[in-house]
Amino acid sequence: MLKKFFLSAVLLCVMISAWSQVTVSGIVLDAESGKPIQGANIRVDHSLSGTSTNSKGEFSLQNLPHQDDYRIRVTHVSYLPADYTATSADNGIIIKMQESYINLGQVVVTGTGTHRRMSNSPVPIQVITAKDIQNAGVTSVEEALTRLMPNITTVTNGMGTFLNLNGTGQDYMIIMENGHRLGGDQRLNRISASNIKRIEIQSGAASALYGSEAIGGVINIITDDSNNGVGVTNYTHYTSHGRFTESIDADINSGKFSSSTSYQRNEADNWQVNDIDEDGYKTGRPMSVGYSQDNISQSFTYRFSDKLDISVRGNYNIYDTHRPQTAKYFKKSSEKDADGNYIYKETQAYTYDLNHESWLYGIGANYMISPKAYLEADFFNDNFTSSYRYFLKSGNQMPGDLQKRKGTHYYDGNIKAILKPDNMNKLSVGIEYIDEQLRSQTDNISFESMFTAAAFIQDELSLTENLQAVAGVRYLYNENFKSHATPDFSLMYKPGDFRLRASWAAGYRSPTLSQIFATDQTKTASRATVGNRNLKPERSRYASLNAEYSTQRLSFSVTGVLNDITDMINYRVLSDAEITALGYDELHSEFKTIRQRDNIDNAQIKSISFNANIYIGGGFNMAGSYVYTDSKAESEGKTAPVDKSVKHSGNTTLRWDHDWGGYHLNVSLNGHMQGERYSSTYGYAPGYSQWDINTKHTFLIEDYIIEPGLGIENIFNKRDTRPWNTNFSTVNPGRSVYASLTIRLKK
């Protein structure tokens, strides 16, 4: 029924659309040097039409309607925004842009759900641009976030890296691609780093706009779009320990039809830094598990006019671990030697690999009803499956068997309207329906589902020329947890080059299906976990103050944050009386410990962050960030830091750019510092720092851009050499030289 509703809305928009036929073309140049600017974003006011400049700085806006004039807006990460008014007779127009050494004109959408320049957003947003990613030589979204964002710290183990944003784990943050929420356990791996336009990070509660889970923040990954006639990019990157990335991105724009295709292959070998375990025995189990991953995305867009378009999209991702099949380790047995000490026996380490598959399909439409009314509709289905792939016999499982362990299905349909009734207000109103489904063998869940219906309204107010505010509220009804409302409010005062911001928001996170119904049994630990249908939603109250000063050569900001989270869900051991009352006596006879998840934790997180960016001159640019986080979690009368929190973290970058005719050189030195990380289970992991030097060489040859790269990762060879299965600070294998090659064609 929901699908039919969205398709009917799209077809109605198609029927009332008018066909367009005007083309406006031109070139964008550097105002000082006169050189063409590649990669500038071109947008037409009150229109869905847009494009970007090719390697020669050229652009073409097609299918515009007949009208007197068109207001064209041009943005680029290295230049001040530019406006130009063109007529339908204009072709070959010239737009000149002034260079800006600080990114002042970046357009963001995450804070308010509408397009705003970052410096003009009442909600503080941090941005990692495609230029930052390329200069740093990173190959994944995960690397970009952990190396380039100081308030994102990492938790590492043999299975990968998990993120922590301002003291809250990734279960408390929403990961989105182009504004669409991603589900499953492999969210960051499903987006090709080579196809990223920018990454927008909003810290703190954002439940009013984005719903449940947005207690800690939102990470919105904006990918490149198919605005050029033809655009093809091939990227190859190789580092030691078999770390290899190959990606191909192809965009085609022909009249009203456009297509965007992205494919990426990632591989890595197993590696160890120390092959001795905590008991002093030699182990073949790796510190970091090898893997291979294939990810492909496809979208098609048909633009009926500059006012209406419809698009379909899909993604398929497969991720396989490659554990060493012959690995052995020494396991403590029940036997004892003559002195009464337990005997350790050599044991096969692994019998299976993990296989993760995810697939997504969606359809959306955008309709510019008038300069004061915009409508968008979207429906998508996101699926994730995790399985064991056996390579040795284990119980009833034979080599080659694939045993499904978990499957999730996430359906989301939403309609949003942006209305501008006057010059003072911009309203965003919308409805959303979400249906979640879970099947899990490991949690003994045959099938469970849960739906959430929501409506939200937000007003962006221009109170005066220098005073802006955003106020919004979301009302939702959850099948299991009934009604709830989450308001938020932000205010910005901008005298001259200063920005003063204040924000307050309520956060909300409903318990997951796994938390409600899981009945996991771990015989090796003699422990069973039972479900809890009486769980309550987790809630938060978030407040922040931000002060920012920005010019063309200098930017400095300081932000203070307070985030109170109540009714946090954690494990609680049941008493004998509770076990009897709940009917688990038979289970207790088999397992020593019976536990369930419960709302037993309350946390308070305080942080202050400093960010600075300065253009020194002579092509040198320096940036630095530092975040201090003080967190306290109260659980059953005990107080400790929030699990996986880090008190001190920071980043620094020194970059040098220079041109010699058709050759551009970029040299970038990047450092990421992270203090001790607390674990409620393992105690503290030591702090560490990692420094990388990257060089990128850009050659412009007609329609081609060729960019070889060469660099050193982890210059000072920082490694965590403690015994295997330690609470590692980092799983980096040590100093490595990398080489990369990017070839771009844009016509």
matplotlib code that plots the C-alpha trace (Angstrom):
import matplotlib.pyplot as plt

x = [0.0, 2.8, 4.6, 1.5, 1.0, 4.5, 4.2, 0.9, 2.4, 5.2, 2.9, 0.7, 3.8, 4.8, 1.3, 1.4, 5.0, 5.9, 8.7, 11.8, 14.2, 16.6, 20.3, 22.7, 26.5, 29.7, 33.0, 34.2, 37.6, 40.0, 39.6, 43.3, 45.1, 42.4, 42.8, 39.7, 38.2, 37.4, 34.7, 32.8, 29.1, 26.5, 23.0, 20.0, 17.7, 14.2, 15.1, 16.4, 18.9, 22.5, 25.9, 29.6, 32.5, 34.7, 38.5, 38.4, 36.1, 33.1, 29.5, 26.1, 22.7, 20.1, 16.4, 15.7, 12.3, 11.7, 11.9, 13.5, 16.5, 18.1, 20.1, 23.1, 24.9, 28.5, 30.4, 33.7, 35.7, 38.6, 36.7, 34.2, 30.7, 29.7, 26.3, 25.5, 22.3, 21.9, 19.3, 17.9, 20.0, 23.3, 25.8, 29.5, 29.1, 32.2, 32.0, 35.0, 35.6, 37.8, 40.1, 39.4, 42.0, 39.4, 36.3, 33.6, 31.1, 30.5, 26.9, 25.5, 22.1, 22.4, 21.8, 18.4, 17.5, 17.7, 20.6, 22.6, 26.2, 28.1, 29.0, 25.3, 23.9, 22.5, 23.3, 27.1, 28.2, 31.7, 32.6, 35.2, 35.4, 36.5, 39.6, 40.4, 40.0, 42.2, 44.9, 45.0, 45.3, 42.5, 40.6, 37.5, 34.8, 36.0, 39.6, 38.4, 36.4, 39.0, 42.0, 40.3, 37.8, 39.1, 35.7, 35.5, 37.6, 38.0, 37.6, 39.6, 39.7, 40.5, 37.1, 37.5, 37.0, 34.0, 33.3, 32.7, 31.4, 31.8, 31.7, 28.8, 29.1, 28.0, 24.7, 23.8, 24.5, 22.7, 24.7, 23.1, 23.9, 22.5, 20.1, 18.8, 19.4, 21.5, 20.8, 22.7, 26.1, 28.3, 27.0, 30.3, 31.7, 28.9, 30.0, 33.0, 35.4, 36.3, 32.7, 32.3, 31.6, 31.7, 30.9, 28.7, 28.9, 26.3, 27.2, 24.6, 20.9, 19.1, 16.0, 13.6, 14.7, 16.0, 14.2, 15.4, 19.1, 20.2, 21.2, 25.0, 24.8, 24.4, 27.0, 25.6, 27.8, 27.1, 28.1, 29.0, 26.2, 26.0, 25.9, 28.5, 28.1, 30.5, 32.6, 34.8, 37.2, 39.4, 41.3, 43.9, 45.6, 48.1, 49.7, 51.6, 49.9, 47.8, 45.7, 44.4, 41.6, 40.3, 37.3, 35.6, 33.0, 31.1, 28.6, 26.6, 24.2, 22.4, 19.6, 16.9, 18.4, 21.4, 23.1, 25.7, 27.6, 30.1, 32.1, 34.8, 36.9, 38.8, 41.1, 43.5, 45.6, 45.7, 48.4, 50.0, 52.1, 52.7, 52.1, 52.2, 48.9, 48.1, 49.0, 52.5, 51.7, 52.3, 49.1, 48.2, 45.2, 45.6, 45.5, 43.5, 41.5, 41.9, 38.9, 37.6, 34.7, 32.8, 30.5, 28.4, 25.9, 23.7, 21.2, 19.2, 17.5, 15.0, 14.4, 11.1, 11.8, 13.9, 11.0, 10.5, 12.8, 12.4, 15.2, 15.7, 18.8, 20.2, 23.3, 24.8, 27.6, 29.3, 32.0, 33.9, 36.5, 39.5, 40.7, 43.9, 42.5, 45.6, 45.9, 46.4, 46.5, 47.0, 43.7, 43.5, 42.1, 40.5, 43.6, 46.3, 50.0, 51.8, 52.1, 48.4, 48.6, 46.1, 47.6, 47.3, 46.7, 47.2, 43.8, 42.4, 41.6, 38.9, 36.4, 34.4, 34.6, 31.9, 29.9, 28.0, 25.6, 23.5, 21.3, 19.2, 16.7, 14.7, 12.7, 12.4, 11.0, 11.6, 9.1, 9.7, 6.0, 7.0, 9.8, 8.1, 7.1, 9.2, 8.2, 10.2, 9.1, 11.3, 10.8, 13.6, 14.2, 17.5, 18.5, 21.4, 22.3, 25.2, 26.2, 28.9, 30.8, 32.5, 35.9, 36.3, 33.9, 32.3, 29.5, 26.9, 28.4, 30.6, 33.2, 31.4, 28.2, 26.7, 24.8, 22.7, 23.0, 21.1, 18.9, 17.4, 15.0, 14.3, 11.5, 11.3, 8.8, 8.7, 7.3, 8.7, 7.6, 9.7, 7.6, 8.6, 5.5, 7.5, 11.0, 11.1, 10.1, 11.1, 9.0, 9.8, 7.0, 6.9, 5.7, 7.6, 6.7, 9.4, 9.0, 11.9, 12.2, 14.7, 15.5, 18.4, 19.6, 22.2, 19.5, 16.9, 14.6, 12.5, 10.8, 10.0, 9.0, 8.3, 6.8, 7.2, 5.0, 6.2, 5.4, 7.6, 7.6, 10.5, 10.7, 13.9, 13.4, 15.3, 14.5, 16.8, 19.7, 22.1, 19.8, 18.5, 16.8, 15.6, 12.9, 11.3, 9.6, 9.0, 6.0, 6.2, 4.3, 6.2, 4.4, 6.0, 6.7, 3.8, 3.9, 6.9, 7.9, 11.4, 11.8, 14.9, 15.9, 19.0, 19.9, 22.7, 23.8, 26.4, 27.9, 30.5, 32.9, 31.7, 29.2, 27.6, 25.4, 23.3, 21.5, 19.2, 17.6, 15.9, 17.1, 15.2, 16.3, 13.8, 15.2, 16.1, 14.4, 17.5, 17.6, 13.9, 13.8, 17.4, 17.9, 21.6, 23.3, 27.1, 28.1, 31.8, 31.0, 28.1, 25.9, 22.5, 20.9, 17.1, 14.9, 13.2, 9.8, 9.7, 12.6, 12.0, 13.4, 16.7, 16.4, 18.8, 19.0, 21.7, 22.9, 25.8, 27.4, 29.6, 31.6, 33.3, 35.4, 36.1, 37.8, 39.4, 42.6, 41.7, 39.0, 38.7, 35.9, 35.3, 32.3, 31.1, 28.7, 26.6, 24.7, 22.7, 21.5, 19.0, 17.7, 20.6, 20.4, 23.0, 23.3, 22.0, 22.4, 19.1, 18.8, 17.6, 14.2, 13.8, 14.9, 12.1, 9.5, 10.3, 10.2, 13.9, 14.7, 15.3, 17.6, 19.4, 20.2, 22.2, 23.8, 25.4, 24.5, 21.2, 21.1, 19.0, 19.2, 17.7, 17.5, 20.2, 22.7, 22.6, 25.4, 26.6, 29.0, 30.7, 33.1, 34.9, 36.5, 38.8, 39.2, 41.6, 42.5, 45.0, 46.5, 50.1, 51.0, 53.1, 50.7, 50.9, 47.8, 47.7, 44.7, 44.4, 41.6, 41.5, 38.6, 38.4, 35.6, 34.6, 32.1, 30.5, 28.2, 26.2, 25.1, 23.6, 25.3, 28.7, 30.3, 32.8, 33.6, 31.3, 32.3, 34.7, 35.1, 38.3, 39.2, 41.8, 41.8, 43.1, 44.1, 46.6, 47.3, 50.0, 49.4, 51.4, 50.1, 51.9, 51.3, 53.9, 51.9, 49.8, 51.2, 49.9, 51.7, 50.0, 52.0, 50.0, 51.2, 48.4, 48.4, 45.8, 46.2, 44.0, 44.4, 43.5, 40.3, 38.2, 36.5, 34.1, 35.3, 39.0, 40.0, 42.1, 43.8, 46.8, 46.8, 48.5, 49.3, 49.6, 51.3, 51.1, 52.7, 51.0, 51.9, 49.5, 50.7, 48.1, 48.6, 45.9, 46.1, 43.1, 40.0, 42.0, 43.2, 46.0, 46.9, 49.6, 50.0, 52.8, 53.1, 54.1, 51.5, 52.4, 55.7, 56.9, 55.9, 53.4, 52.1, 50.4, 52.7, 51.0, 49.9, 47.1, 43.5, 44.5, 42.3, 44.4, 44.8, 45.4, 45.6, 47.8, 50.6, 53.3, 55.1, 54.0, 54.6, 51.6, 51.2, 48.0, 46.8, 43.7, 42.6, 39.6, 37.8, 35.2, 33.6]
y = [0.0, 2.4, 1.7, 2.4, 5.7, 6.9, 5.8, 7.6, 10.8, 10.6, 10.0, 12.9, 15.2, 13.8, 14.6, 18.3, 18.9, 21.1, 20.2, 22.4, 23.3, 26.2, 25.6, 28.0, 27.3, 29.0, 28.7, 29.3, 31.0, 31.9, 35.7, 36.3, 33.8, 33.3, 29.5, 27.3, 25.9, 22.2, 20.8, 24.0, 23.3, 25.2, 25.6, 27.5, 29.3, 27.9, 24.9, 21.4, 22.0, 21.8, 20.7, 20.9, 22.2, 19.8, 19.7, 22.9, 24.8, 24.4, 23.8, 23.4, 23.8, 22.0, 21.7, 25.1, 26.7, 29.8, 32.8, 36.3, 35.4, 32.7, 33.3, 31.0, 30.2, 28.8, 27.2, 25.5, 24.4, 26.6, 29.8, 32.3, 31.7, 33.6, 34.6, 35.3, 36.4, 34.9, 35.2, 32.5, 33.8, 33.5, 31.0, 31.2, 33.2, 33.8, 33.5, 34.5, 33.3, 34.8, 32.3, 31.6, 29.8, 28.9, 26.9, 29.5, 28.7, 25.0, 24.1, 21.7, 20.1, 18.0, 20.6, 21.9, 19.4, 22.3, 23.7, 26.3, 27.5, 26.0, 29.5, 30.4, 27.4, 27.9, 24.3, 23.7, 21.3, 19.9, 18.9, 16.6, 17.5, 15.3, 17.5, 16.6, 12.9, 13.0, 15.0, 12.6, 9.5, 7.6, 4.8, 4.4, 6.4, 4.9, 6.1, 9.6, 9.9, 8.6, 10.4, 13.8, 14.3, 14.9, 14.3, 10.8, 8.3, 4.6, 1.3, -1.4, -5.2, -8.1, -7.7, -4.0, -0.5, 1.0, 4.7, 6.9, 10.4, 12.9, 10.1, 8.1, 4.9, 4.3, 2.7, 6.3, 7.9, 7.7, 7.0, 8.4, 8.5, 11.5, 12.0, 8.4, 6.3, 3.1, 0.0, -3.2, -3.8, -2.7, 0.8, 2.6, -0.1, 0.4, 3.8, 4.2, 6.8, 7.8, 8.9, 11.2, 14.9, 15.6, 14.1, 16.2, 15.6, 16.9, 16.3, 15.8, 15.0, 15.4, 13.2, 16.0, 15.9, 12.4, 10.3, 7.5, 6.7, 10.3, 10.8, 11.1, 12.7, 12.3, 11.4, 12.2, 11.1, 13.1, 11.3, 12.9, 13.2, 12.7, 16.3, 16.3, 14.9, 12.1, 11.6, 8.5, 8.1, 5.1, 5.0, 2.4, 2.3, -0.2, -0.4, -3.2, -6.3, -6.7, -3.5, -2.8, -0.6, -0.4, 1.8, 2.9, 5.6, 6.4, 9.3, 9.9, 12.8, 12.9, 15.4, 14.5, 11.2, 10.6, 7.6, 7.1, 3.9, 3.2, 0.0, -0.5, -3.5, -3.6, -6.2, -6.7, -9.6, -10.9, -9.5, -9.8, -7.4, -9.8, -13.5, -14.2, -14.3, -13.0, -16.5, -16.4, -19.0, -18.6, -17.9, -17.9, -15.7, -12.4, -9.0, -7.8, -10.2, -10.2, -9.5, -8.8, -6.6, -5.7, -2.8, -1.6, 1.3, 2.4, 5.2, 6.5, 9.9, 11.2, 15.0, 15.8, 19.5, 21.8, 21.5, 17.7, 14.6, 11.0, 8.6, 5.0, 3.6, 0.4, -0.9, -4.4, -5.0, -8.3, -8.5, -11.7, -12.3, -14.4, -15.9, -18.1, -21.6, -23.3, -21.0, -22.7, -21.5, -23.0, -23.4, -24.2, -27.7, -29.4, -31.6, -30.7, -31.6, -33.1, -29.7, -29.1, -26.6, -26.6, -28.0, -25.9, -27.8, -26.7, -26.1, -25.2, -21.4, -21.1, -23.2, -20.5, -17.1, -14.4, -13.4, -10.1, -9.1, -6.0, -4.8, -1.7, -0.4, 2.9, 5.4, 9.1, 12.2, 15.9, 18.5, 22.3, 23.4, 27.1, 29.3, 29.1, 25.4, 22.3, 18.6, 15.5, 11.9, 8.8, 5.1, 2.6, -0.9, -1.7, -5.3, -7.0, -10.6, -12.1, -15.8, -18.2, -19.7, -22.9, -24.1, -26.9, -29.4, -28.0, -30.0, -30.7, -28.1, -29.2, -27.3, -25.1, -24.8, -21.3, -20.9, -17.7, -16.1, -12.8, -10.9, -7.4, -5.6, -1.9, -0.2, 3.6, 5.8, 9.6, 12.8, 16.2, 19.7, 22.8, 26.0, 29.6, 31.7, 34.9, 36.2, 35.5, 31.8, 28.6, 25.6, 22.0, 19.5, 15.8, 12.4, 9.1, 5.5, 2.9, -0.9, -2.9, -6.7, -9.1, -12.8, -14.1, -17.6, -16.5, -14.6, -17.3, -14.9, -16.6, -13.3, -10.0, -6.7, -3.1, -0.1, 3.6, 6.4, 10.0, 13.6, 16.6, 20.3, 22.8, 26.5, 28.3, 31.9, 35.0, 37.3, 40.0, 40.3, 39.0, 36.8, 33.4, 30.6, 27.0, 25.4, 22.0, 19.0, 15.4, 13.4, 9.7, 6.6, 3.4, 0.0, -1.1, 2.2, 4.4, 8.2, 10.5, 14.0, 15.4, 19.2, 21.2, 24.8, 26.6, 30.3, 32.1, 35.7, 36.7, 40.2, 40.7, 37.8, 36.2, 33.5, 32.8, 29.7, 28.1, 24.8, 22.7, 19.4, 16.4, 12.9, 9.6, 6.1, 3.2, -0.3, -2.4, -5.7, -7.6, -5.9, -6.7, -10.3, -11.7, -15.0, -15.7, -18.7, -18.8, -22.2, -21.4, -18.6, -20.5, -17.5, -17.0, -13.7, -13.5, -10.9, -8.0, -6.8, -4.1, -2.0, 1.7, 4.1, 5.9, 9.7, 12.6, 16.3, 18.0, 21.6, 23.3, 26.8, 27.7, 30.7, 31.1, 33.6, 33.3, 35.3, 34.3, 33.4, 32.4, 30.4, 29.7, 28.1, 26.8, 24.6, 23.5, 20.5, 18.9, 15.7, 14.0, 10.5, 8.6, 5.1, 3.7, 0.0, -2.3, -5.9, -6.7, -10.1, -11.5, -12.5, -16.0, -14.6, -12.8, -16.0, -18.0, -15.2, -15.1, -18.9, -19.4, -22.0, -24.8, -22.5, -21.6, -25.2, -25.3, -21.8, -20.2, -16.6, -15.4, -11.8, -9.4, -5.9, -3.2, 0.6, 0.8, 3.4, 7.2, 9.2, 12.8, 13.8, 17.2, 18.3, 21.3, 21.5, 23.9, 24.1, 26.4, 26.8, 29.4, 30.2, 31.1, 32.2, 30.8, 27.9, 26.8, 26.0, 24.8, 23.3, 21.9, 20.5, 19.4, 17.9, 17.3, 15.0, 14.3, 11.5, 9.8, 6.8, 5.8, 2.1, 0.3, 2.7, 2.7, 5.6, 5.3, 6.9, 6.1, 2.8, 3.3, 7.1, 9.0, 12.1, 13.7, 13.7, 15.9, 16.3, 18.5, 19.1, 21.0, 21.3, 22.9, 23.5, 24.8, 25.0, 24.8, 25.3, 22.1, 20.4, 20.8, 19.4, 18.9, 17.8, 17.0, 16.1, 14.7, 13.7, 12.1, 11.9, 9.9, 9.6, 6.6, 4.9, 3.4, 0.0, -1.2, -4.7, -4.4, -1.1, 1.5, 1.2, 3.5, 6.6, 6.7, 9.1, 8.4, 10.7, 10.3, 12.2, 12.3, 13.7, 14.1, 15.1, 16.4, 16.6, 18.2, 16.7, 17.9, 16.3, 14.0, 14.6, 12.2, 12.1, 9.7, 9.7, 8.5, 8.6, 7.1, 5.9, 5.9, 7.6, 7.0, 3.3, 3.5, 0.0, -1.6, -4.6, -6.0, -9.6, -10.9, -10.2, -7.1, -4.0, -2.6, 1.2, 0.6, -2.3, -0.5, -2.8, -0.1, 2.2, 1.6, 3.1, 3.5, 4.3, 5.4, 6.5, 8.4, 9.0, 11.3, 12.1, 14.9, 16.2]
z = [0.0, 0.9, -2.4, -4.4, -2.5, -3.4, -7.0, -7.4, -5.9, -8.4, -11.4, -10.4, -10.4, -13.8, -15.3, -14.2, -15.3, -18.3, -20.8, -21.0, -23.8, -23.0, -22.6, -20.9, -21.0, -20.0, -18.2, -14.7, -14.2, -11.4, -11.1, -10.5, -12.8, -15.4, -15.2, -15.6, -12.3, -12.4, -10.1, -9.4, -8.5, -10.6, -9.4, -10.7, -8.2, -7.8, -10.0, -9.8, -12.6, -11.7, -13.0, -12.3, -14.4, -16.4, -16.6, -18.8, -16.4, -18.8, -17.9, -19.6, -18.0, -20.1, -20.2, -18.6, -19.1, -21.1, -18.8, -18.7, -16.6, -14.4, -11.2, -11.2, -8.0, -8.1, -5.2, -4.8, -1.7, -2.7, -3.7, -2.5, -3.7, -6.9, -8.4, -12.0, -13.7, -17.2, -19.9, -22.2, -25.0, -23.0, -24.1, -23.5, -20.3, -18.1, -14.3, -12.3, -8.7, -6.0, -4.3, -0.6, 1.5, 4.1, 3.1, 3.6, 0.8, 1.5, 1.1, 3.7, 4.3, 7.4, 10.2, 9.0, 6.2, 3.7, 1.6, 3.5, 3.4, 6.3, 7.7, 7.6, 9.4, 12.9, 13.7, 13.8, 11.1, 10.4, 6.9, 5.3, 1.6, -1.4, -1.5, 2.1, 1.4, -1.7, 0.0, 3.0, 0.8, 2.6, 0.9, 2.9, 4.8, 8.0, 7.4, 6.5, 9.7, 12.1, 10.6, 9.8, 12.6, 16.1, 17.9, 16.2, 18.0, 17.4, 19.1, 17.4, 17.6, 15.3, 13.5, 12.6, 13.8, 15.6, 15.9, 18.9, 18.4, 21.2, 23.8, 22.4, 20.4, 16.8, 18.0, 19.0, 15.7, 12.3, 9.2, 6.0, 2.3, 0.6, 3.4, 3.4, 6.5, 6.2, 8.1, 8.9, 10.5, 7.6, 7.0, 6.3, 4.1, 1.5, 0.2, -2.2, -0.9, -4.4, -5.1, -2.1, -2.6, 1.1, 4.6, 6.9, 10.7, 13.1, 16.8, 19.4, 19.5, 16.1, 16.8, 15.8, 12.2, 11.9, 14.4, 16.7, 17.2, 16.6, 20.2, 19.6, 16.1, 12.4, 9.7, 6.2, 3.3, 0.1, -3.0, -6.4, -8.9, -12.7, -13.7, -16.4, -20.0, -19.4, -16.3, -15.6, -12.7, -12.0, -8.7, -7.6, -4.2, -2.8, 0.6, 2.4, 4.0, 0.8, 1.4, -2.0, -3.3, -6.9, -7.8, -11.0, -11.1, -14.3, -14.8, -18.0, -18.5, -21.8, -22.1, -19.5, -18.6, -16.3, -14.9, -12.1, -11.5, -8.8, -8.2, -5.5, -4.5, -1.2, 0.1, 3.0, 4.4, 7.9, 10.1, 13.5, 15.5, 18.4, 17.9, 21.7, 23.6, 27.1, 28.6, 27.0, 24.3, 20.6, 18.6, 14.9, 15.4, 13.6, 15.1, 12.1, 10.1, 6.3, 4.1, 0.6, -0.3, -3.5, -3.5, -6.5, -6.6, -9.5, -9.9, -12.8, -12.9, -15.4, -15.4, -16.9, -16.5, -14.3, -11.8, -11.7, -11.6, -10.6, -9.7, -8.8, -7.0, -5.9, -4.0, -3.5, -1.1, -0.2, 2.6, 3.4, 6.1, 5.2, 8.4, 8.3, 7.8, 9.4, 12.4, 15.8, 19.3, 22.8, 24.8, 28.5, 28.9, 31.9, 32.5, 35.0, 35.2, 38.1, 39.8, 39.5, 36.7, 33.9, 30.6, 27.4, 24.2, 20.6, 19.1, 15.7, 15.8, 13.2, 11.4, 9.5, 7.9, 8.2, 5.2, 5.1, 2.3, 2.0, -0.8, -1.1, -3.7, -3.7, -5.7, -5.2, -6.8, -6.4, -7.5, -7.4, -7.3, -7.2, -5.9, -2.5, -2.4, -2.9, -2.5, -2.2, -1.8, -1.1, -0.5, 0.1, 1.3, 3.0, 3.7, 5.6, 6.0, 8.0, 7.7, 8.7, 5.8, 7.0, 5.6, 8.2, 9.7, 12.9, 14.5, 11.8, 9.5, 6.6, 4.6, 2.1, 4.2, 4.6, 7.8, 8.1, 11.5, 11.2, 8.7, 8.9, 6.6, 6.9, 5.0, 5.0, 3.2, 3.6, 2.1, 2.9, 1.8, 2.1, 2.1, 2.1, 2.9, 3.3, 3.6, 7.4, 7.5, 5.8, 6.9, 6.6, 7.2, 6.6, 7.5, 7.7, 8.1, 9.1, 9.3, 10.8, 10.6, 12.2, 12.0, 14.0, 14.7, 17.2, 19.2, 18.7, 16.9, 14.2, 13.1, 14.9, 13.5, 14.7, 13.0, 13.7, 12.2, 12.6, 11.6, 12.0, 11.4, 11.5, 10.9, 9.9, 11.0, 9.7, 12.7, 11.5, 9.0, 11.6, 13.8, 12.7, 14.5, 13.8, 15.8, 15.2, 16.8, 15.7, 17.0, 16.6, 17.4, 17.9, 17.9, 21.1, 22.9, 21.9, 21.6, 22.0, 21.0, 20.5, 20.1, 19.2, 19.0, 17.6, 17.4, 15.5, 15.8, 13.1, 13.6, 10.8, 10.6, 13.9, 14.4, 17.8, 18.1, 20.8, 20.4, 22.6, 21.6, 23.0, 21.8, 21.7, 20.9, 20.9, 21.9, 19.0, 18.1, 19.2, 22.6, 23.2, 22.1, 22.1, 23.9, 23.3, 25.0, 25.5, 26.9, 27.1, 29.6, 31.1, 30.5, 28.9, 27.8, 27.8, 26.2, 28.0, 26.6, 29.4, 28.1, 27.8, 25.2, 25.9, 26.1, 26.1, 26.6, 24.5, 24.7, 22.9, 22.6, 19.6, 18.7, 15.3, 13.6, 9.8, 7.1, 3.8, 5.5, 9.1, 10.8, 14.5, 16.5, 20.0, 21.0, 24.4, 24.6, 27.4, 26.7, 29.4, 28.5, 30.7, 30.7, 28.8, 28.0, 29.4, 30.7, 34.1, 35.9, 37.3, 40.9, 41.8, 42.8, 39.4, 37.6, 39.4, 38.8, 35.1, 34.7, 33.9, 36.6, 33.9, 32.0, 35.2, 35.8, 32.6, 32.8, 35.9, 34.9, 33.5, 32.3, 30.3, 28.9, 31.1, 31.5, 34.2, 33.0, 33.1, 31.5, 31.4, 28.7, 28.7, 26.0, 24.6, 21.2, 19.4, 15.7, 13.8, 10.1, 8.8, 5.4, 6.2, 2.6, -0.1, -0.6, 3.0, 5.0, 8.6, 10.5, 14.0, 16.2, 19.8, 21.8, 25.6, 26.7, 30.3, 30.6, 33.6, 33.6, 36.6, 36.7, 39.7, 42.2, 40.5, 38.6, 35.8, 32.4, 29.6, 27.9, 25.0, 25.7, 25.1, 27.1, 24.8, 21.0, 18.2, 14.6, 12.8, 9.1, 7.3, 3.5, 0.7, -2.8, -5.8, -9.6, -12.4, -15.6, -16.1, -13.1, -9.5, -6.4, -3.1, 0.0, 3.1, 6.6, 8.8, 12.4, 14.6, 18.3, 20.7, 24.5, 26.7, 25.8, 28.6, 28.4, 31.1, 30.4, 29.8, 31.5, 29.7, 26.3, 26.0, 23.9, 20.5, 17.6, 13.9, 11.4, 7.6, 4.8, 1.4, -1.9, -4.8, -8.3, -10.7, -14.5, -16.7, -20.2, -22.4, -20.9, -18.6, -15.1, -14.1, -10.4, -9.1, -5.3, -3.1, 0.7, 4.0, 6.4, 10.2, 9.7, 13.3, 13.2, 16.1, 16.9, 19.8, 20.5, 23.6, 23.6, 21.3, 22.5, 24.4, 24.4, 21.5, 21.1, 17.4, 15.0, 12.5, 11.3, 11.3, 8.9, 5.3, 1.9, -0.4, -4.1, -5.8, -9.3, -10.2, -13.8, -14.4, -17.6, -17.5, -20.7]

ax = plt.figure().add_subplot(projection="3d")
ax.plot(x, y, z, "-o")
ax.set_aspect("equal")
plt.show()
